Amino acid sequence: MSRESISASGASIDRLIPAEPLLEGAGDLTLRLQGLLDGQPKDDATVAQALDGMDGLLEEIAAGLYNMASMLVGEGEDSVRLVETTIANVELACCPDPAEARRNARRVLCEAALNTLRQRDPASLAAPEGLEHAATCIEDDDLDAAGVSGHELQQMMSGPERNRVRTWLAGLPTAMRTIFVMRGVAGFTAAETAQMLVAHGGAGWTPEAVRELTRQSLCSLASQLIQASTR
């Protein structure tokens, strides 16, 4: 899988994973939410009627947000708070496109997670000093180079291999783990990731530095997959 290249203001930007398919019913849910966000007061009965039949989808969305939050800050109360923060702060009124709404939700969640990590240890998100290109087993910041797709990674994080993969992820340095999740799971570009890191206390990040840490994390992931296949 090669990085997806799209055009933004005439510039080419790269994504570590291609765009994911939307959950079934996401478009309908977006339309219903848009109808509720018309600036008029709504009672509980009106809201309940508008969202009737959407419980399963809403639970799936919340579970996906929690899964991503727990990759960033660990499981437990902090991840629950991140999901609550995301739901409370994501701007849906200006997002009639469900794909854009999902992207905005992930951005809100990642930014809140960065704030949490900064509060835990202000220095944990700083770019390594003197970072240079390391001779690793992977020369490109591409998930395929590690033998796994973004969708397969999500399955690994929630399937039978969940505990082993999460143990590996938790063992990465904070900055490397954060970059891996923001690029390999949330789907942000190297430039977007660097921008968010700098905006939330991670000094010294550039797109090139983000790509280098991505390569190093992918090499670590590839080693984990090789070890698992030989057992």
Summary of the structure (lengths in Angstrom):
residues: 231
radius of gyration: 18.5
end to end distance: 26.6
largest distance: 60.5
contacts: 676
relative contact order: 0.14
helix: 61%
strand: 4%
